Amino acid sequence: MPVLNPEEVLIDKPAQLAKACGGIAPGELICIDTEFIRTTQFSPRLCLTQIAAGDQIYCIDELAEIETAPLWDILCAGEGLRVLHAAKQDMEVAWVRHKRLPEPLFDTQIAAALVGQPAQVGYAGLVKTLLDIDVDKTHTRADWSLRPLAPELIAYAASDVLHLPVIYQMLREQLEKLGRYAWAVEDSARMVDPALYIVDPDVAWRRLLGIPRLPVAAQLRARRLARWREEYAHRADRPRQWILSDKSLLDIAMRRPRNEAELAGCAEVPAGVARRQGGAILSELDVAAREYDSGTDLVQEARPELVDPAQLKRLGQVVEEIAKSLAIAPEILATRKDLTAAIRGELEIRPLSGWRRPVIGEPLLAAVSAL
């Protein structure tokens, strides 16, 4: 890879983009990263797309007055591998901005975990481990929407794809030696699913971790409030927690306030929200009451069936033994949630599909039968 010159790397004019796109060979491997902001918006705002293709690196300014669709036509054409590290957020922002996803995808974080690296190894950590190079993370919290972009920011952004091509090659060689390359491809492909990045307001309640502990009527109120918050935050383009925190939402669902004064007395409800949106919130609570009276299905079990800790421990031992033999982290094979579901007899779980079924799924089924 060349020494990075910020002036040559940045693309913010149509002619520059046309030249860069024209230089990408059909089916060429392309490494991708993005820079975005999401602190004050409902959805992430794509600011910069970095690519490494062949011996070239480019930082495409997504906020400049240029049409970047030709680039995304190439990235999403389905020809040639698209390499990203910890791809989920990059894929989300790509979907939000362009309604398309780069594919076929190879996620180097997923691949690294399958050859024994920590399950959530970061890009800088992986570069250090594999290449013994220190990656500058000074600008991790930079505001990427500010223009003009400082040269040091451009260089920093470009460095996030600088080492990906060689890392991909190294990981591929290790995976193939272990017979696990297909595993990495399979797990990476799961990320190319728009459903992962589209939140249906009707299922926004799934984000609420405390909902199973609520009484039945309060569950229905929480579901209605979560739906309202999702739609309102999207319209206002503000983070959900700015509109109404999870704690406030669950407290409202439990207390069932009857007027704006009672609403303002719930946990951490902003006075402005109670004043401006109180009517809408109270209306949602009324709808939930009617749903309860009509026997609407529950959000989920009010008290999920408990599993025997000894049984959970036994399945955990099975996972740990197999993970140890493969020299990978146990959670790559199965999570505690997976094991709990297996004990309950649920079959739609990750260990029972794809490459995991023969590796860990069948041993788990055998262990469950022996409990």
C-alpha positions in Angstrom: 0.0 0.0 0.0 1.2 3.5 -0.8 2.1 6.2 1.7 -1.1 8.1 2.3 -1.4 11.7 1.0 -4.7 13.2 2.3 -5.0 15.5 -0.7 -4.9 12.5 -3.1 -7.0 10.2 -1.0 -10.0 12.5 -0.5 -12.7 12.4 -3.1 -15.2 15.3 -3.0 -15.7 16.1 -6.7 -17.6 14.3 -9.4 -14.6 13.9 -11.7 -12.5 12.4 -8.9 -15.2 9.9 -8.2 -15.7 8.9 -11.8 -11.9 8.3 -12.1 -11.8 6.2 -9.0 -14.8 4.1 -10.0 -13.3 3.6 -13.5 -10.1 2.3 -11.9 -11.8 -0.5 -10.0 -11.7 -3.8 -12.0 -14.8 -5.9 -12.2 -14.8 -8.5 -9.4 -12.0 -6.9 -7.6 -11.7 -7.4 -3.8 -12.6 -4.1 -2.1 -12.0 -3.3 1.6 -14.5 -0.9 3.1 -15.0 1.2 6.2 -17.2 4.2 7.1 -17.3 7.2 9.3 -20.6 8.4 10.6 -22.3 10.3 13.4 -25.3 9.3 15.4 -25.1 11.1 18.7 -28.0 13.6 18.0 -30.0 11.7 15.4 -32.4 8.7 15.3 -30.4 7.1 12.5 -26.7 7.2 11.8 -25.6 9.8 9.3 -23.0 8.6 6.8 -20.2 11.1 6.4 -17.3 9.3 4.8 -16.8 6.0 3.0 -13.3 4.6 2.8 -12.2 1.9 0.3 -9.1 0.1 -0.6 -9.1 -1.4 -4.1 -6.0 -2.8 -5.8 -3.2 -0.4 -4.7 -5.4 2.6 -4.2 -7.1 4.0 -1.2 -9.9 6.6 -1.4 -12.0 8.5 1.2 -15.3 9.4 -0.5 -17.0 12.5 1.1 -20.6 11.4 1.4 -21.6 15.0 2.4 -20.1 16.7 -0.6 -22.2 17.8 -3.6 -21.5 14.6 -5.6 -23.7 11.6 -6.5 -22.1 8.6 -4.9 -24.5 6.1 -6.3 -22.0 4.9 -9.0 -19.6 3.8 -6.2 -22.4 2.0 -4.4 -23.4 0.3 -7.6 -19.9 -1.2 -7.6 -19.8 -2.1 -3.9 -23.2 -3.8 -4.0 -22.9 -5.5 -7.4 -22.4 -8.9 -5.9 -19.1 -9.3 -7.8 -15.8 -9.6 -5.8 -15.5 -9.9 -2.1 -16.2 -6.9 0.2 -14.0 -7.0 3.3 -15.0 -5.0 6.4 -14.1 -5.3 10.1 -17.0 -5.5 12.6 -19.3 -4.8 9.8 -22.7 -4.4 11.5 -22.6 -0.6 12.1 -21.1 0.0 8.6 -23.9 -2.1 7.1 -26.5 -0.3 9.0 -25.4 3.2 7.9 -25.1 1.9 4.3 -28.6 0.7 4.4 -29.9 4.0 6.0 -28.2 6.1 3.4 -28.3 4.0 0.2 -30.8 1.2 0.9 -28.2 -1.2 -0.3 -25.6 -3.5 1.3 -22.1 -4.4 0.1 -21.9 -8.1 -0.8 -20.6 -10.7 -0.8 -19.2 -9.8 2.7 -16.2 -11.0 4.6 -16.0 -9.7 8.2 -12.5 -9.9 9.5 -13.7 -9.7 13.1 -15.8 -12.8 12.6 -12.9 -14.5 10.8 -10.4 -13.6 13.5 -12.6 -15.1 16.2 -12.7 -18.4 14.2 -8.9 -18.7 14.3 -8.7 -18.0 18.1 -8.7 -14.3 18.5 -11.0 -12.7 21.1 -14.6 -12.7 19.9 -14.9 -8.9 19.7 -11.3 -8.1 18.7 -11.1 -4.5 17.4 -9.3 -3.4 14.2 -6.4 -1.8 16.0 -5.9 -4.9 18.2 -6.0 -7.2 15.2 -3.5 -5.1 13.3 -1.2 -5.1 16.3 -1.5 -8.9 16.8 -1.1 -9.9 13.1 1.2 -7.1 11.8 2.8 -5.6 15.0 1.7 -2.2 13.8 0.2 0.4 16.1 -2.9 2.1 14.7 -3.6 5.7 15.8 -7.0 5.9 17.5 -6.7 9.6 18.4 -9.7 10.6 16.4 -12.1 7.9 17.4 -14.6 10.4 18.7 -14.2 13.0 16.0 -17.2 14.8 14.5 -17.1 13.5 10.9 -19.8 15.9 9.8 -17.5 19.0 10.1 -16.1 20.4 6.9 -13.5 20.9 5.6 -12.0 17.7 6.9 -8.6 18.2 8.4 -5.7 16.3 6.8 -5.1 14.3 9.9 -8.7 13.1 9.9 -8.5 12.0 6.3 -5.3 10.1 7.0 -6.8 8.6 10.1 -9.9 7.5 8.1 -7.8 6.0 5.3 -5.7 4.0 7.8 -8.9 2.1 8.7 -8.7 0.3 5.4 -5.0 0.5 4.8 -4.2 -2.9 6.5 -7.4 -4.7 5.7 -6.2 -6.4 2.4 -3.2 -8.1 4.1 -5.2 -8.9 7.2 -7.8 -10.6 4.9 -5.1 -12.7 3.2 -3.6 -13.7 6.5 -6.9 -14.7 8.0 -8.0 -16.5 4.9 -4.8 -18.6 4.9 -5.3 -19.5 8.6 -9.0 -20.4 8.0 -8.2 -22.6 5.0 -5.5 -24.4 7.0 -8.1 -25.1 9.7 -10.9 -25.9 7.3 -13.0 -23.0 8.6 -13.0 -20.5 5.7 -16.6 -21.6 4.8 -17.5 -20.9 8.5 -16.4 -17.3 8.2 -18.2 -16.8 4.9 -21.4 -18.2 6.3 -21.3 -16.1 9.4 -20.4 -13.0 7.5 -23.3 -13.5 5.0 -25.7 -13.2 7.9 -24.9 -9.5 8.1 -26.2 -9.0 4.5 -29.8 -8.9 5.6 -31.8 -5.7 5.5 -34.0 -7.0 8.3 -31.2 -6.5 10.7 -31.2 -2.7 10.1 -34.9 -2.1 9.8 -36.7 -1.6 13.1 -40.4 -2.3 12.9 -42.2 0.0 15.4 -44.5 -3.0 16.3 -41.5 -4.9 17.7 -39.6 -2.0 19.2 -40.5 -3.4 22.6 -37.9 -6.1 22.1 -35.3 -3.5 23.0 -36.7 -3.3 26.5 -34.7 -5.6 28.8 -37.1 -5.3 31.8 -40.3 -6.1 30.0 -40.5 -9.8 31.1 -40.7 -8.7 34.8 -43.8 -6.6 34.3 -47.4 -7.7 35.0 -49.4 -8.6 31.9 -51.3 -5.3 31.6 -48.0 -3.3 32.1 -46.4 -5.4 29.3 -49.1 -4.2 26.9 -48.6 -0.6 28.0 -44.9 -0.9 27.5 -45.4 -2.3 24.0 -47.6 0.6 23.0 -45.2 3.1 24.5 -42.2 1.5 22.7 -44.1 1.7 19.4 -45.0 5.4 20.0 -41.4 6.3 21.0 -40.0 4.6 17.9 -42.3 6.4 15.5 -41.9 9.8 17.2 -38.1 9.5 17.4 -38.0 8.6 13.7 -40.1 11.7 12.8 -38.1 14.0 15.0 -34.8 12.4 14.0 -33.7 12.2 17.6 -32.3 9.3 19.6 -34.9 7.1 21.3 -33.4 7.7 24.8 -33.7 11.5 24.3 -37.4 11.1 23.7 -38.1 8.8 26.6 -35.5 6.6 28.4 -36.1 2.9 28.9 -36.3 3.5 32.6 -39.0 6.2 32.2 -40.9 4.1 29.7 -41.1 1.0 32.0 -42.0 3.2 35.0 -44.9 4.8 33.1 -46.0 1.3 32.0 -46.0 0.2 35.7 -47.6 3.2 37.2 -50.3 3.8 34.5 -50.6 7.6 35.1 -54.0 9.1 34.4 -53.1 12.7 33.6 -50.1 14.8 32.7 -49.3 15.7 36.3 -49.0 12.0 37.2 -47.0 11.4 34.1 -44.5 14.1 35.1 -44.1 12.3 38.4 -42.8 9.1 36.7 -39.1 8.3 36.8 -36.9 10.7 34.7 -39.7 11.9 32.5 -38.6 15.2 31.0 -40.9 18.1 31.9 -41.0 19.1 28.2 -42.1 15.6 27.1 -44.8 15.4 29.7 -46.1 18.8 28.6 -45.8 18.5 24.8 -46.3 14.7 24.4 -48.3 13.9 27.4 -51.6 13.6 25.5 -50.1 11.2 23.0 -48.6 9.1 25.7 -51.8 8.9 27.7 -53.7 8.0 24.6 -51.3 5.1 24.0 -52.0 3.9 27.6 -55.7 4.0 26.9 -55.2 1.8 23.7 -53.2 -0.7 25.8 -56.0 -0.9 28.3 -58.5 -1.7 25.5 -56.1 -4.4 24.2 -55.9 -5.9 27.6 -59.7 -6.0 27.9 -59.9 -7.7 24.5 -57.4 -10.4 25.3 -54.5 -9.2 23.0 -51.6 -11.6 23.0 -48.8 -10.9 25.5 -45.5 -9.3 24.5 -43.8 -12.3 25.9 -44.0 -14.6 28.9 -44.5 -12.5 32.0 -42.3 -15.0 33.9 -40.1 -16.9 31.5 -39.7 -20.5 32.5 -36.7 -21.0 34.6 -34.1 -23.6 33.8 -32.2 -25.8 36.2 -28.8 -24.2 36.8 -27.2 -27.6 37.0 -28.5 -28.4 33.5 -27.3 -25.1 32.2 -23.8 -25.8 33.7 -23.7 -29.2 32.1 -24.4 -27.8 28.6 -21.9 -25.0 29.3 -19.3 -27.7 29.9 -20.1 -29.3 26.6 -19.6 -26.0 24.8 -16.4 -25.2 26.7 -14.9 -28.6 25.9 -15.5 -28.3 22.2 -14.4 -24.7 22.1 -11.2 -25.6 23.8 -10.6 -28.4 21.2 -11.0 -25.8 18.5 -9.1 -23.1 20.4 -11.9 -20.5 20.0 -14.0 -18.6 22.5 -17.1 -20.6 23.7 -19.5 -17.8 22.8 -18.6 -18.3 19.1 -20.3 -21.7 19.3 -23.2 -21.0 21.6 -24.3 -18.3 24.1 -25.9 -18.8 27.5 -29.2 -17.7 25.8 -28.8 -20.5 23.3 -28.2 -23.0 26.0 -31.3 -21.9 27.9 -33.4 -22.2 24.8 -32.0 -25.6 24.1 -33.0 -26.9 27.5 -36.5 -25.5 26.9 -36.7 -27.5 23.7 -36.4 -24.6 21.2 -35.0 -25.6 17.8 -34.7 -22.2 16.1 -31.3 -21.4 17.6 -28.0 -20.6 16.1 -26.1 -23.8 17.3 -28.6 -25.9 15.3 -28.0 -24.3 12.0 -25.3 -24.1 9.4 -21.7 -25.2 10.2 -22.5 -25.1 14.0 -25.0 -28.0 13.9 -22.5 -30.8 13.4 -19.8 -29.0 15.5 -21.9 -28.1 18.5 -25.6 -28.5 17.7 -25.6 -32.3 17.7 -23.5 -32.7 20.9 -25.9 -30.2 22.6 -28.9 -32.2 21.5 -27.3 -35.4 22.8 -26.5 -33.6 26.1 -30.1 -32.3 26.4 -31.5 -35.8 25.9 -29.2 -37.1 28.6 -30.3 -34.5 31.2 
